[in-house]
Amino acid sequence: MPLSEPAPRKPLHTRKYDMRGYIREDGLWDIEGHIRDTKAYTYQNKYRGEMTPDDAIHDMSIRLTIDDDFVIQAVEAVTDGSPYLVCTEVPPNFQRMVGAQIGPGWRKTIRERLGGVHGCTHMVEMLGAMATVAYQTAYSGSAQTGKKGQTAVNDKPGRRPRLLNSCHAYRDDGEIVKRQYPDFYTGPKT
C-alpha cells in the first residue's frame, strides 16, 4: 500500500542510497554502498560554485570486503562529491574498520573508530545500513553458492538463532519463531 496523497508541496532535496552485495571468486564477500544527495534547484556553494539539480552535493561510496565470519578484510571509501574540499580527507580513516566484525555492537564499533571528527556523517550512517546488506547477501549467497553452514549468518544447531528478537517478525513469542524455531518459542503453548 503506497503512502497517502500528500499535501501540495515543492521538492527540495533527494537522497539516494544504492547498496549491493556480491560473492567474490575467492570466497570473500563485497558489500558496496553509494550515497548521492541532490537539490531540486540551482544554488551557490561557497567552495564549488554554482550547483545545479544534476550536481551531487554528496556523492560517496564504500566497499567492504568481508569473510564468512563477517570480519572486514578490506575497505575502500571515496568521496567524489562533497560540500567542502576537506571532506575528501576523511576516506582514508575508514581503514580503521579493517578487522572489525559486523554483528552485535556494530554501530558502537563504528562510533568508536569513526565517530565525531574522524568520520563523515553521511558515510558513517551508510556503514550502519551496510551491515543488513551484508546479512542479506550472505543468506542469498548461502542459497546460491552452497556455502550454507559455512557463514556466520547460519545458526549453529541447538544454539539460540541470531534473528530472535531482532525485529517484530522474529519476536520469540510470535508465529514465525513458533514455526521455524519451536525450541526457542516463548509464547503460549496451544
N, C-alpha and C positions, 0 to 999 in steps of 0.2 A: 504494500500500500504506500503510495507516494505521500509526501508532505501535503498539507492543505494549501489552498491557493493563498499566496502571501498578499499583504497589503501593497499598494503601489510603492515602488521603490526604484532606486538607481544603483547599478553595480559600481563598486569602488575597488575591490581587491579580490584576487583569485590566488589561492594556494593549491598547488597540485603536488601530490606525492605519487611516486611510482616506485614500487618495491617488488623485487623479483628474486626468486631463489633458484639455484642451479646445482646439479650434481656434476662434479668435475670428473674427468677421466682418471685422475689419480686417487679418486675416492673421497676427496675433501668436498666441502660444500661452499659455494659462493652465495652470499646474500648481499644484494645491491639495493641501495636506496637513493632516490633522487628527489629533491625538492625544488620547486620553481614557483616564485611569487611574482605576480604582475599586478599593475594598477590598470584601471579601465580608462585612464585619462592621461594626457601628456602633462608632465611636471618637470621642474628643475631639481636635480640632485647636485648638491654643493660640490661633490667630488667627481661625478661622472657627466655632468652637464644635462642636456635635455633627455628625458626618458619618455618614451612613447609606450602605448599599451602593449607593444610587442617586445619591449625590453624587460628582462627579468631583473628585479631588484635583488632577489636571491635566486641563485642557480648553483646548487651544491649537490655533490654526490659522495657516497661512501660505499666501499666494498669491504665486507668482512669475509675472510676465508676461515672456516671453522672445521674442526674434526668431528668424529662421531660422538664425542663427549661434549660437544658444543664449546670447546675451548678455542679461542681465537688464535689462529696461527699467523695471520697477516691482516693488515688493514691498509687500505688506500682511501684517502679523503682528498677531495678537490673542491675549490671554490672558483667557479667560472664567472659568477656574478655576485656582487655584494654592494651594499650602500657605501662602504668605506674601504679604502685601499688596505688598511691594517687588518681587515678581516681575512686577507689571504695569508696572514702569518699563523693562523690557527691550525690548518690541516695537519702539519707535522705532529702536533700534540696528540693526535688520535692514535699514534703509535703506542701510547700509554695503555691502550686497550689490549695489546698483544698479551696473551697468557690469561686473560680474564675468561671466565666461563659464563655463558648465557644460562640463566636459571634463576632460582630463588635469590633475591638480593641484587638482581641485575641493575635496577635503577640506582640503587645505593652505590654500586661499583662505578657506574657512570659518573655519578656526582663526585665521588672521591677522586677519580682520575681526571675528569674534565670539567668539574664544576667551576662556577664563577669565571674569573678572568682567564682560565686555562682552556676554555671551550668556546663554542659558538652556540648560542641558544637554539638556533634552528637545527643545526646538525646533531646536537646532543639530544634534542627532542626526537629527532628521527631515529637515533640509535635505540631508543626505548621501544619504538614500534617495530624495529627490525628484528627484535627477539621473537615476536609472534610469527613473523615471516619465516624465521629460521625453523621454528617448530612445525609450521605448516609444510615447509619444504621437506624436512626430514620425514614427516609422516607420509607425504606423497612419494618421496624418494624410496622409502622402505617398500611401498607397494609396487613401485615401478622397477626397482633395481634388484629386488631380492635381498636387500641389506637388512630386512626385518630381523629383529633380535640383536642387531649389532649397534644400533644407535641409542643414544641417551634418552630419546623420547619413548622408547619401548619400555613397558613396565616389566619388572622382574617378578616371576611367579611368587605369590604369597606376600608380596610387599604392597604397601599402600600405593595405588596408582597416582601418578603426578597430577592428573587432571582433577582429582577430587577437590571440590570446593573452590575451583579456580574461576567458576562463573555460575550463573543461575542454573544452566542446563546440567552441570556436573555436581550439583549440591548432593551431599552424601545421603540426604533423605528423599531424593527425587526419583522419578520413574526411570530415568536413563541409567542412573547408578544401580537401581534395583535390577534392571535387565542385564546391564553389561558387567557390573562388578558386584554381584549379590553378596559376596563375603564382606564387603565394606559398606553395605547399605545400612543406614541407621534409622530409617523411617519405620512407620507402623508395619508390623508383620501381619499380613492378611492372608 
